[in-house]
Amino acid sequence: MGKHTRDRIKQWITAALFCFALIMARDGWAHAHSVVDRAGNVPKDGPIYNMYIDLDFRNRLLHGVSSITFVNKNASCAVLWFQLYQNDMEKKLMEIETITVGGKEADFTYYNNLVAVFCPKVFKKEEEVSVTFTYKAEIPRCNDYTFYGLKDDIFALSRFYPSLVPQRNNGWITTPPSEIGDPFVSDAGYFDVVIKAPITQTVLASGEVAGAAISGNKQFIRVLAGPARTFSIISSHKFGLVTGEHRGTKIISAYKKGNEKAGLNNLIYTKKALNTFQRLLGEYPYHYIYVCQAPIRSSGMEYSGMIWISRARMEEGGSESTVAHEIAHQWWFNAVGNDEYREPWLDESLARYCEVLYYEENYGRSHGKIRFQNMQQGYIGTTDGRKGLKIGMSLDKYDEDTYFPTVYEKGAMFQHQLRSIMGDKRYFKALGKYYKEYMWKIATTKDFENIINGYTKKHVSLLFDHWVYQQGTNIRGEKLVVANSTLPVFNSPDAKSVRISLLSDGTIVTAVEKRGDWLKIITPRGSRGYVYYKGMKALR
């Protein structure tokens, strides 16, 4: 480590310590841990991030010092892995300057969007590990819309820090870059962050402000968050703010000046969404939520305690369905985590279907039905509607044409299928149990299936096999006639409608196999689907 680098690090750490002393809020961490009082659950051995972030917007640079403390969960550990989500094979926006482990300098090497840290010692299981990074990162001026960079006079900074890769089964859950979806997975942890920025900027960070101070033309803000899976910052000198409150949760809606109506609408939609999902799913975990205009390509994006809404949606006056979807992600992705690269359907299908629930609760079941029918029609008219892809695949198995219709639209249809078979009471009890059981954990498809099976006597494993684990069906039957009894077909609506008949005189038009309370149907073309039945009566 050169003398110049050591001196600069010393200056940063001195400045950070000064800021901590200057703006330290009494009982600050009590506020950050207030989630414990609301949700009654905390992550065990979650990582703790202490960060000092110097935002040099004039030169589009971010300088950072991050200390991450965690408990090693592997049998033994000589190499640590961290995700650098700004980096990939083509660009290296983040440059690591130094890394220390337990106060000792450590070697490291980049690998795609990862950095491997070689420990000075081998850590045993349950041993505490402390790693400190110093780094700088370019904040690119983007021609396209982005989750990390500058566009439309807005600095959007998500996952801008080295993020600890989750440890599981004596290994690490790393995720490669992906052009589609959200290729992320993170353990829930705690964040104590001091941000230095020009006073001309309105800086919002995804946590509770514990203190603030001004020195010259700079502002210093201390933000506490946790448990949380991410920490994000968004900033602009053209932001306007409107605030509100719902059941002890402060809502901060940020809009680029000129989009005041959208900012107010988003505040109203957020109140409705919080009210809906708290009633149906469980308590919202924080005392704050930020709803911010951002220069993103998709309609919206979710982070812990913060959601971003695109310029296009803001200029339309705000988007009710987008706000509902992203707020739902505070339950599915943030509180209940999942591997968003390998099992993206787990959070996206639930968040998409929560849009239907939002419209049902706020405008009546007929509006929810219309919303759901739009999802069905959007799916049927896609490429995937002909391919019949399953919803439980990893991101690399989809392309731009099949990802959204399969994971979102077909995923929502699967949730509706479960609800139809289980009934509202059992379905919502199951979702509440899933939320409580896996809050601040990383859930899997099998975990979700086990919860569902625990709330219905109708064994739904075949349904999971058919929609999630196996290649999808190519049947969309309207009616099934079995021994003069007519049943609605409960299978996925891929391809064109097919009328299937098993005549009472024994003439087989299409092959039908009975499997417990299920009928397995094979058309002359060899396609197959499953119909739930019992006692020759239609079950909804």
C-alpha positions as CSV (number, residue, x, y, z in Angstrom):
1,M,0.0,0.0,0.0
2,G,1.5,3.3,-1.1
3,K,1.9,6.3,1.3
4,H,-0.5,8.4,-0.8
5,T,-3.2,5.7,-0.5
6,R,-2.6,5.3,3.2
7,D,-2.8,9.1,3.8
8,R,-6.1,9.3,1.8
9,I,-7.6,6.4,3.7
10,K,-6.6,8.0,7.0
11,Q,-8.2,11.3,5.9
12,W,-11.4,9.5,5.0
13,I,-11.6,7.5,8.2
14,T,-10.8,10.7,10.3
15,A,-13.6,12.5,8.4
16,A,-16.0,9.6,9.0
17,L,-15.2,9.5,12.7
18,F,-15.7,13.3,12.9
19,C,-19.1,13.0,11.2
20,F,-20.2,10.1,13.4
21,A,-19.4,12.3,16.5
22,L,-21.0,15.3,15.0
23,I,-24.3,13.8,14.0
24,M,-24.6,10.8,16.4
25,A,-28.3,10.5,17.3
26,R,-29.0,9.3,20.9
27,D,-30.4,5.8,20.8
28,G,-29.8,5.8,17.0
29,W,-29.6,2.0,16.7
30,A,-32.8,1.7,18.7
31,H,-34.5,3.4,15.8
32,A,-32.8,1.2,13.3
33,H,-33.8,-1.9,15.2
34,S,-37.4,-0.7,15.6
35,V,-38.4,-3.4,13.1
36,V,-38.0,-5.9,15.9
37,D,-41.0,-4.3,17.7
38,R,-43.2,-4.3,14.6
39,A,-42.4,-7.7,13.0
40,G,-41.1,-9.7,16.0
41,N,-38.3,-11.3,14.0
42,V,-34.7,-10.5,13.3
43,P,-32.0,-12.3,11.2
44,K,-29.6,-14.5,13.1
45,D,-26.0,-13.5,12.6
46,G,-26.9,-11.0,9.8
47,P,-23.9,-9.0,8.4
48,I,-23.3,-5.5,9.8
49,Y,-22.2,-2.8,7.3
50,N,-20.6,0.3,8.6
51,M,-19.9,2.7,5.7
52,Y,-18.7,6.2,4.9
53,I,-19.6,7.3,1.4
54,D,-18.2,10.5,-0.2
55,L,-20.3,11.5,-3.2
56,D,-18.3,13.6,-5.6
57,F,-21.1,14.5,-8.1
58,R,-19.0,17.1,-10.0
59,N,-16.6,14.4,-11.1
60,R,-19.1,11.6,-11.0
61,L,-17.1,9.6,-8.4
62,L,-18.0,7.7,-5.3
63,H,-15.4,7.1,-2.6
64,G,-16.2,4.6,0.1
65,V,-14.9,2.9,3.2
66,S,-17.0,-0.1,4.1
67,S,-16.5,-2.4,7.1
68,I,-18.5,-5.6,7.1
69,T,-18.7,-7.8,10.2
70,F,-20.3,-11.2,10.0
71,V,-20.2,-14.7,11.5
72,N,-18.7,-17.4,9.3
73,K,-21.3,-20.1,8.6
74,N,-19.0,-22.4,6.6
75,A,-17.0,-25.2,8.2
76,S,-13.8,-23.3,7.5
77,C,-13.1,-20.3,5.4
78,A,-9.9,-19.0,3.8
79,V,-11.4,-17.1,0.9
80,L,-14.2,-14.6,1.2
81,W,-16.5,-13.6,-1.7
82,F,-18.2,-10.3,-2.3
83,Q,-20.4,-9.1,-5.2
84,L,-19.5,-6.0,-7.1
85,Y,-22.7,-5.5,-9.0
86,Q,-21.4,-2.5,-11.0
87,N,-18.7,-4.7,-12.5
88,D,-19.0,-7.4,-15.2
89,M,-16.9,-8.8,-18.0
90,E,-17.1,-5.6,-20.0
91,K,-16.9,-2.8,-17.4
92,K,-15.2,-2.3,-14.1
93,L,-16.8,0.7,-12.5
94,M,-15.7,-0.1,-9.0
95,E,-12.0,-0.2,-8.2
96,I,-10.9,-1.8,-4.9
97,E,-8.0,0.1,-3.4
98,T,-7.3,-1.8,-0.2
99,I,-8.8,-4.7,1.8
100,T,-8.0,-5.7,5.4
101,V,-9.3,-8.8,7.2
102,G,-9.1,-8.5,11.0
103,G,-7.0,-5.5,10.6
104,K,-4.4,-7.2,8.4
105,E,-3.9,-6.4,4.7
106,A,-5.3,-9.1,2.4
107,D,-4.7,-10.0,-1.2
108,F,-7.7,-10.1,-3.6
109,T,-8.6,-10.8,-7.2
110,Y,-11.5,-9.8,-9.4
111,Y,-13.7,-12.4,-11.1
112,N,-16.4,-11.1,-13.3
113,N,-18.7,-9.2,-10.9
114,L,-17.1,-10.7,-7.9
115,V,-14.0,-10.1,-5.7
116,A,-12.3,-13.0,-3.9
117,V,-10.5,-12.0,-0.7
118,F,-7.7,-14.2,0.5
119,C,-7.7,-14.2,4.3
120,P,-4.5,-13.9,6.4
121,K,-5.9,-16.8,8.5
122,V,-8.4,-19.6,8.2
123,F,-11.7,-18.8,10.0
124,K,-13.6,-21.6,11.8
125,K,-17.3,-22.0,11.8
126,E,-19.1,-19.5,14.0
127,E,-16.0,-17.3,14.2
128,E,-16.6,-13.6,13.7
129,V,-15.0,-12.0,10.6
130,S,-14.4,-8.3,10.0
131,V,-13.4,-7.0,6.5
132,T,-12.7,-3.4,5.5
133,F,-12.7,-2.1,2.0
134,T,-11.6,1.2,0.6
135,Y,-12.7,1.8,-3.0
136,K,-13.8,4.3,-5.6
137,A,-16.4,3.9,-8.2
138,E,-17.2,5.8,-11.4
139,I,-20.8,7.0,-11.6
140,P,-21.4,6.8,-15.4
141,R,-23.4,9.3,-17.4
142,C,-25.9,6.9,-19.0
143,N,-27.4,7.1,-22.5
144,D,-29.8,4.4,-21.6
145,Y,-31.8,4.1,-18.3
146,T,-30.0,2.6,-15.4
147,F,-30.0,1.3,-11.9
148,Y,-26.5,2.7,-11.2
149,G,-25.5,6.0,-12.8
150,L,-26.6,9.5,-13.8
151,K,-29.5,10.4,-16.1
152,D,-32.2,13.1,-16.1
153,D,-30.3,15.0,-13.4
154,I,-30.8,12.1,-11.0
155,F,-28.0,10.0,-9.5
156,A,-29.3,6.5,-9.0
157,L,-27.0,4.4,-6.8
158,S,-28.2,0.9,-6.0
159,R,-25.9,-1.8,-4.6
160,F,-22.9,0.5,-4.9
161,Y,-20.9,-1.2,-2.2
162,P,-19.1,-4.6,-1.9
163,S,-22.0,-6.9,-0.9
164,L,-21.2,-10.1,1.1
165,V,-22.2,-13.2,-0.8
166,P,-24.5,-15.4,1.3
167,Q,-23.0,-18.6,2.7
168,R,-25.0,-21.8,2.5
169,N,-24.1,-25.5,2.8
170,N,-20.4,-24.9,3.1
171,G,-20.5,-22.8,-0.1
172,W,-21.3,-19.3,-1.4
173,I,-24.4,-18.3,-3.4
174,T,-22.8,-16.1,-6.1
175,T,-24.8,-14.7,-9.1
176,P,-23.4,-13.8,-12.5
177,P,-24.5,-10.7,-14.5
178,S,-27.7,-10.9,-16.5
179,E,-29.2,-8.7,-19.1
180,I,-32.7,-9.6,-17.9
181,G,-34.3,-9.8,-14.4
182,D,-32.7,-9.0,-11.1
183,P,-29.6,-11.3,-10.7
184,F,-29.2,-10.7,-6.9
185,V,-29.3,-12.5,-3.6
186,S,-28.4,-11.1,-0.3
187,D,-28.7,-12.0,3.4
188,A,-30.6,-9.5,5.5
189,G,-28.3,-7.3,7.6
190,Y,-27.8,-4.0,9.3
191,F,-26.5,-0.7,7.8
192,D,-24.9,2.3,9.6
193,V,-24.0,4.7,6.8
194,V,-22.6,8.3,6.8
195,I,-23.1,10.1,3.4
196,K,-21.2,13.2,2.4
197,A,-22.7,15.1,-0.5
198,P,-23.0,18.7,-1.8
199,I,-25.7,20.8,0.0
200,T,-27.3,21.5,-3.4
201,Q,-28.5,17.9,-3.6
202,T,-31.6,16.3,-2.1
203,V,-30.2,13.0,-0.9
204,L,-32.5,10.1,0.0
205,A,-31.2,6.8,1.3
206,S,-33.1,3.7,2.2
207,G,-33.2,3.9,5.9
208,E,-34.0,6.2,8.9
209,V,-32.1,9.5,9.2
210,A,-30.4,9.4,12.6
211,G,-28.7,12.8,12.3
212,A,-27.5,15.5,9.8
213,A,-25.0,18.3,9.8
214,I,-23.6,20.9,7.3
215,S,-20.0,22.0,7.0
216,G,-19.2,24.5,4.4
217,N,-20.8,23.5,1.1
218,K,-21.2,19.9,2.2
219,Q,-23.9,18.0,4.0
220,F,-23.4,14.9,6.2
221,I,-26.2,12.5,6.8
222,R,-26.2,9.4,9.0
223,V,-28.7,6.7,8.0
224,L,-29.6,3.5,9.8
225,A,-31.3,0.6,8.3
226,G,-32.0,-3.0,9.2
227,P,-32.8,-5.7,8.9
228,A,-32.5,-5.0,5.2
229,R,-31.2,-6.8,2.1
230,T,-30.0,-3.7,0.3
231,F,-28.9,-0.1,0.9
232,S,-29.6,2.4,-1.9
233,I,-29.1,6.2,-2.5
234,I,-30.9,8.4,-4.9
235,S,-30.1,12.1,-5.3
236,S,-31.0,15.1,-7.4
237,H,-30.9,18.9,-7.2
238,K,-34.3,18.9,-9.0
239,F,-36.2,16.7,-6.5
240,G,-39.4,17.9,-4.9
241,L,-40.8,16.0,-1.9
242,V,-44.3,15.3,-0.6
243,T,-44.8,13.3,2.6
244,G,-47.5,11.4,4.4
245,E,-48.1,8.8,7.0
246,H,-49.9,5.5,7.4
247,R,-50.2,3.6,10.6
248,G,-46.8,4.8,12.0
249,T,-45.0,4.5,8.6
250,K,-43.7,7.8,7.1
251,I,-44.1,7.9,3.4
252,I,-41.7,10.1,1.4
253,S,-42.5,10.6,-2.3
254,A,-39.8,12.1,-4.4
255,Y,-40.4,13.5,-7.9
256,K,-38.5,15.6,-10.4
257,K,-40.0,19.1,-10.4
258,G,-42.8,19.2,-13.0
259,N,-44.1,15.8,-11.9
260,E,-45.9,17.1,-8.8
261,K,-49.2,15.4,-9.6
262,A,-47.4,12.0,-10.0
263,G,-45.6,12.5,-6.7
264,L,-48.8,13.1,-4.9
265,N,-50.6,10.2,-6.6
266,N,-47.7,7.8,-5.7
267,L,-48.2,8.9,-2.1
268,I,-51.8,8.0,-2.2
269,Y,-51.2,4.7,-4.0
270,T,-48.5,3.8,-1.4
271,K,-50.9,4.3,1.5
272,K,-53.5,2.1,-0.2
273,A,-50.9,-0.6,-0.9
274,L,-49.5,-0.6,2.7
275,N,-53.1,-0.9,4.0
276,T,-53.9,-3.7,1.6
277,F,-50.9,-5.9,2.2
278,Q,-50.6,-5.3,5.9
279,R,-54.2,-6.7,6.2
280,L,-53.7,-9.6,3.9
281,L,-50.0,-10.6,4.4
282,G,-48.6,-9.3,7.7
283,E,-47.0,-6.2,9.3
284,Y,-44.9,-3.9,7.1
285,P,-41.4,-4.0,8.8
286,Y,-40.3,-0.4,8.8
287,H,-41.3,3.1,10.0
288,Y,-40.5,4.6,6.6
289,I,-40.9,4.0,2.9
290,Y,-39.4,6.0,0.0
291,V,-41.1,6.2,-3.4
292,C,-38.8,7.9,-5.8
293,Q,-38.7,8.9,-9.5
294,A,-35.6,7.2,-11.0
295,P,-34.0,6.9,-14.4
296,I,-34.8,3.2,-14.9
297,R,-35.8,1.2,-17.9
298,S,-38.5,-0.9,-16.3
299,S,-41.6,0.6,-14.8
300,G,-40.4,0.2,-11.3
301,M,-37.7,-1.3,-9.1
302,E,-37.7,-2.5,-5.5
303,Y,-35.1,-2.0,-2.7
304,S,-35.3,-2.4,1.0
305,G,-37.6,0.4,2.3
306,M,-37.4,2.2,-1.0
307,I,-39.0,1.8,-4.5
308,W,-38.1,3.5,-7.7
309,I,-40.6,4.6,-10.4
310,S,-39.6,5.3,-14.0
311,R,-39.8,8.7,-15.7
312,A,-42.3,7.3,-18.2
313,R,-44.7,6.3,-15.4
314,M,-44.2,9.6,-13.6
315,E,-45.0,11.6,-16.8
316,E,-48.2,9.6,-17.1
317,G,-49.2,10.9,-13.7
318,G,-47.9,8.0,-11.7
319,S,-48.7,4.3,-12.0
320,E,-51.0,2.7,-9.5
321,S,-50.2,-0.9,-10.5
322,T,-46.4,-0.3,-10.5
323,V,-46.5,1.2,-7.0
324,A,-48.6,-1.7,-5.8
325,H,-46.2,-4.2,-7.4
326,E,-43.1,-2.6,-5.9
327,I,-44.6,-2.1,-2.5
328,A,-45.5,-5.8,-2.5
329,H,-41.8,-6.6,-2.9
330,Q,-41.2,-5.3,0.6
331,W,-42.9,-8.5,1.6
332,W,-41.6,-10.7,-1.2
333,F,-37.8,-10.1,-1.8
334,N,-37.0,-7.9,1.1
335,A,-38.6,-9.5,4.2
336,V,-38.8,-13.0,2.6
337,G,-35.7,-13.3,0.5
338,N,-35.0,-15.7,-2.4
339,D,-32.3,-16.3,-4.9
340,E,-33.5,-13.9,-7.6
341,Y,-31.2,-15.4,-10.2
342,R,-32.0,-19.1,-9.8
343,E,-35.6,-18.8,-8.6
344,P,-36.9,-15.4,-9.7
345,W,-40.5,-16.6,-9.8
346,L,-40.7,-16.8,-6.0
347,D,-40.9,-13.1,-5.4
348,E,-42.1,-11.9,-8.9
349,S,-45.1,-14.1,-9.1
350,L,-46.3,-13.1,-5.7
351,A,-45.6,-9.4,-6.3
352,R,-47.4,-9.6,-9.7
353,Y,-50.4,-11.3,-8.1
354,C,-50.5,-8.8,-5.3
355,E,-51.5,-6.3,-8.0
356,V,-54.7,-8.3,-8.4
357,L,-55.2,-8.3,-4.6
358,Y,-54.6,-4.5,-4.5
359,Y,-57.4,-3.9,-7.1
360,E,-59.8,-6.3,-5.4
361,E,-59.3,-4.7,-2.0
362,N,-59.5,-1.1,-3.1
363,Y,-62.0,-1.2,-6.0
364,G,-63.9,-4.5,-5.7
365,R,-63.5,-8.0,-7.0
366,S,-64.6,-7.1,-10.5
367,H,-61.6,-4.8,-10.9
368,G,-59.3,-7.5,-9.6
369,K,-60.8,-9.9,-12.1
370,I,-60.2,-7.4,-15.0
371,R,-56.6,-7.0,-13.9
372,F,-56.1,-10.7,-13.8
373,Q,-57.7,-11.2,-17.2
374,N,-55.3,-8.7,-18.6
375,M,-52.4,-10.7,-17.3
376,Q,-53.9,-13.9,-18.9
377,Q,-54.3,-12.2,-22.2
378,G,-50.8,-10.7,-22.1
379,Y,-49.4,-14.2,-21.5
380,I,-51.4,-16.1,-24.1
381,G,-50.3,-13.7,-26.8
382,T,-46.6,-14.1,-26.2
383,T,-43.9,-16.4,-27.5
384,D,-44.0,-18.3,-24.3
385,G,-47.6,-19.0,-24.8
386,R,-46.5,-21.3,-27.6
387,K,-43.4,-22.7,-25.9
388,G,-45.1,-23.6,-22.6
389,L,-42.0,-22.8,-20.5
390,K,-42.1,-23.6,-16.7
391,I,-42.1,-20.7,-14.3
392,G,-39.4,-22.1,-11.9
393,M,-36.3,-21.7,-14.1
394,S,-33.2,-19.6,-13.6
395,L,-32.7,-16.3,-15.4
396,D,-30.3,-17.8,-17.9
397,K,-33.0,-20.1,-19.2
398,Y,-35.2,-17.2,-20.4
399,D,-34.7,-14.5,-23.0
400,E,-36.1,-11.0,-23.3
401,D,-39.3,-12.4,-25.0
402,T,-40.1,-15.1,-22.5
403,Y,-38.9,-13.8,-19.1
404,F,-41.7,-11.4,-18.2
405,P,-44.7,-13.4,-19.6
406,T,-43.5,-16.6,-17.9
407,V,-42.2,-15.4,-14.5
408,Y,-44.6,-12.5,-14.0
409,E,-47.8,-13.3,-15.9
410,K,-47.8,-17.1,-15.8
411,G,-46.4,-16.9,-12.3
412,A,-49.4,-14.8,-11.2
413,M,-51.7,-17.3,-12.9
414,F,-50.2,-20.0,-10.8
415,Q,-50.8,-18.1,-7.7
416,H,-54.5,-17.7,-8.8
417,Q,-54.6,-21.4,-9.4
418,L,-53.5,-22.1,-5.9
419,R,-56.0,-19.6,-4.5
420,S,-58.8,-21.2,-6.5
421,I,-58.1,-24.7,-5.3
422,M,-57.3,-23.7,-1.6
423,G,-60.0,-21.0,-1.2
424,D,-59.2,-17.5,0.1
425,K,-59.1,-18.3,3.8
426,R,-56.4,-21.1,3.5
427,Y,-54.5,-19.3,0.7
428,F,-54.0,-16.1,2.7
429,K,-53.3,-18.0,5.9
430,A,-50.5,-19.8,3.9
431,L,-49.1,-16.5,2.6
432,G,-49.1,-15.1,6.2
433,K,-47.3,-18.2,7.5
434,Y,-44.8,-18.1,4.6
435,Y,-44.1,-14.4,5.5
436,K,-43.7,-15.0,9.2
437,E,-41.7,-18.3,8.8
438,Y,-39.1,-17.0,6.3
439,M,-38.9,-13.4,7.3
440,W,-35.2,-12.3,6.9
441,K,-34.3,-15.7,5.6
442,I,-33.7,-16.9,2.0
443,A,-36.6,-19.1,1.0
444,T,-36.7,-21.7,-1.8
445,T,-39.4,-23.1,-4.0
446,K,-39.6,-26.2,-1.8
447,D,-40.1,-24.0,1.3
448,F,-43.0,-22.3,-0.4
449,E,-44.5,-25.6,-1.6
450,N,-44.2,-27.1,1.9
451,I,-46.1,-24.1,3.4
452,I,-48.9,-24.4,0.8
453,N,-49.2,-28.1,1.4
454,G,-49.6,-27.4,5.1
455,Y,-52.8,-25.4,4.5
456,T,-54.7,-27.7,2.1
457,K,-55.9,-31.3,2.1
458,K,-55.7,-31.2,-1.6
459,H,-52.2,-32.4,-2.5
460,V,-50.8,-29.7,-4.8
461,S,-47.5,-31.3,-5.6
462,L,-48.7,-32.3,-9.1
463,L,-49.6,-28.6,-9.6
464,F,-46.1,-27.6,-8.7
465,D,-44.7,-30.3,-11.0
466,H,-46.8,-29.1,-13.8
467,W,-46.3,-25.3,-13.5
468,V,-43.0,-24.9,-11.7
469,Y,-40.8,-28.0,-12.1
470,Q,-41.8,-29.5,-15.4
471,Q,-42.1,-28.2,-19.0
472,G,-45.5,-26.5,-19.2
473,T,-48.7,-27.8,-20.8
474,N,-50.0,-27.0,-24.2
475,I,-53.6,-27.5,-23.2
476,R,-56.1,-24.8,-22.4
477,G,-59.4,-26.7,-22.0
478,E,-62.7,-25.0,-21.5
479,K,-64.7,-28.1,-20.4
480,L,-64.0,-31.7,-19.5
481,V,-66.9,-34.2,-19.8
482,V,-66.4,-37.3,-17.7
483,A,-69.3,-39.8,-17.5
484,N,-71.8,-37.0,-18.3
485,S,-70.3,-34.7,-15.6
486,T,-68.8,-31.4,-16.7
487,L,-65.8,-30.0,-14.9
488,P,-63.8,-26.7,-15.4
489,V,-60.2,-27.4,-16.4
490,F,-57.7,-26.3,-13.8
491,N,-54.5,-26.3,-15.8
492,S,-52.3,-23.6,-17.4
493,P,-53.8,-21.7,-20.4
494,D,-51.0,-22.4,-22.9
495,A,-51.9,-22.3,-26.6
496,K,-55.4,-22.7,-28.0
497,S,-58.5,-23.9,-26.3
498,V,-59.2,-27.6,-26.6
499,R,-62.5,-29.4,-25.7
500,I,-61.7,-32.8,-24.1
501,S,-64.3,-35.6,-23.8
502,L,-64.4,-39.0,-22.2
503,L,-67.8,-40.4,-23.3
504,S,-70.0,-42.4,-20.9
505,D,-70.1,-45.4,-23.3
506,G,-66.3,-45.8,-22.9
507,T,-65.2,-44.2,-26.1
508,I,-61.9,-42.5,-25.4
509,V,-61.4,-39.3,-27.4
510,T,-58.3,-38.3,-25.4
511,A,-56.4,-40.4,-22.9
512,V,-57.2,-39.7,-19.3
513,E,-55.3,-41.2,-16.3
514,K,-56.6,-41.0,-12.8
515,R,-54.0,-40.0,-10.2
516,G,-55.7,-39.7,-6.8
517,D,-57.9,-36.6,-7.0
518,W,-56.3,-35.6,-10.3
519,L,-56.9,-36.4,-14.0
520,K,-53.9,-36.5,-16.3
521,I,-55.0,-35.7,-19.8
522,I,-53.2,-36.6,-23.0
523,T,-54.4,-35.1,-26.3
524,P,-54.0,-36.7,-29.7
525,R,-50.9,-34.4,-30.1
526,G,-49.4,-35.8,-27.0
527,S,-49.7,-32.6,-24.9
528,R,-50.7,-33.1,-21.3
529,G,-52.2,-31.2,-18.4
530,Y,-53.8,-31.9,-15.0
531,V,-57.3,-31.3,-13.8
532,Y,-58.3,-31.4,-10.1
533,Y,-61.6,-33.2,-9.5
534,K,-63.3,-35.2,-6.7
535,G,-66.5,-37.2,-6.8
536,M,-67.1,-35.9,-10.3
537,K,-67.9,-32.5,-9.0
538,A,-66.4,-29.2,-10.0
539,L,-64.1,-27.8,-7.3
540,R,-63.1,-24.1,-7.5
